[in-house]
Every structure is written in C-alpha cells, then in structure tokens.
Amino acid sequence: MSRSRFLAGLLAVSLLFVGGLSGQEKKKAFKGRLPAGWSKLGITDKQRQSIYAVQKKYYDKIKELERQIEELKTAEREEMIALLSDLQKQRLKEIESEQENKNKKKRKDSPSIKPPNDKNDPDN
C-alpha cells in the first residue's frame, strides 16, 4: 500500500515538474484563421474577432492534448518493444532502417520544383 502511495506521489511531482517545463518552452504566437470556406459567409469584423477569441481559448488546450497523445504513443511503443525478444528487437531495428533508407531514396528521386528561368543567366 505504501509503495503505491509513493509511486502516486512520485507521478504527481513528475507531472508538476513537466508542467512547469512546458511553460518555459518558446510559445508559438497564436494567429487566428477562419475555417475553410467561412470567408464566403460575409463574416463581419466583430464576428471574425469573436471567432479568433474562441480559437485562442482552445489553442493551448488542444496543444497540451496533442503533447499528451505523443507521450502516450511513445509509452505504448516502448511497452510493445519490451515484449519482443532480443532477436526480434534487432530485426525491428533492421526493418526500420531499411524503411528509412527507402524513404530517403524516394525523397531524393522525387522531382523538385525548379525556379523559373532567369533570362539574364547564361546557363539557361
């Protein structure tokens, strides 16, 4: 019983610590935007400002939930990997490395957007 209380306390302190750190991160400036197609609704300036205020109200909450989701995904993956044998873990690393190399090759082989021709450039 005391062990579970200790772990609960440790978790609470950790969450407080992590919460304090997240406030120190550089905050991205919030910029409201109308949802797609809303500009065609004849939104007044007052409505626009109210919409931006609603978006700002939820912005930090949504960002925090996204951060928590990423933490849960990481914990889930670590727990699944812990179930694998050493041989399976090694093979997983190889598979992931192969996939990463394929993705790099795809990015390298994909056509890039070329800048417009400069008429004053003798190479064009």
N, C-alpha and C positions, 0 to 999 in steps of 0.2 A: 504494500500500500504506500509506504513512504517513497519507494522508488518511483512509482507512477506520479506522485506529487512532485518529486524532484524533477522528473522529466517534463511535466506540465509547466513547472516554473521556469525551467531552462528554455522551453519553447516560447513562453511568454516574453522572457527577457530577449531572446533572439529576435522575435518579431518586432519588439520595440526598437532594438538596435537597427534592424534592417529598415524599419520605417523611418528612423532618423537619418539613415544614409540616403534614402531615396529623396529626401528633401534637399540634400546637398547637391544632387545631380543638376547639371545645367538644364533648366527648364526651357523647352521649346516654346517660343511665343505662339500664343493661340491666335489663329486667324479664322474667323467665321466665313463660311461659304454657303450659299443657297444650295439645297439639294438639286440634282439634275432635273431640268425642266421647270423649276419653280420660277425662274426669271420670266417665263411666259405667262405667269399668273397675274401680272400687274401688281406685284408686291409694292406697298408703299414704303417709304424710308422708315417710318415708325415700325411697321411690321418687320422689315429687314433687321433693324436693330434688336427687336424683341427675339427674333429667330436666332440671331447671333448670341444673345444673352442665354437662351436655352441651351444652345450648343456648348457655350463656355461652362455652364452649370454641370453638364455631364462629361465634359472633356477629361478632367482629371480622374473621375471615377472610372471611365472606360479605359484610360491608360493604365490605371492600377490593376484593373481586372485582366487586361492583356498581359501585364507583367506576371501576375499570379498564374495565368494559364501557361506561360512559358516555363515558370518554375515547376508546375505540375507535370508538364510534358518531359522536362529534364529528369525529374524524380521517377516518373514512370519508366523512362528508358533505362535509367540506372538500375532500377529494380528488375526489369526484364533481363538486362545483361547479366545481372548477378545470378540468374537462374541457369545460364549457359555454362558448359564445361570449358576448361581452358582451351581445348582444341577448337570448340565452336566459337569462342571469343576471337581466337586468332583468325579463323576463317572469315568471321564477320568483318574484321579489320581489312582483310584482303578484298572482300567483296565491295566494301565501301570505298576502298582505294581505287579499285577498278572503275566503279561508278563515277567517282570524282574525275578520273582521267578521261572517261568518255565525255563527261560534261565539259571539261576544259577543251577537248578536241572539237566538240560541237560549237562552242563559243568562238574558237579560233577559225573554224571553217565557215561560219555564218558570214554572209556578205555584210560589210559595214557600209554605213551611209557616207558617201564621199561628198566633200564640199563642192560647191558649184565651181565651174571653171573660171579662172581669173584670166581675162583677155590679155593682161599685161605680163602674165607668167610665160616665159619662153618654153617651159616644159609642157604646156597644154596645147 
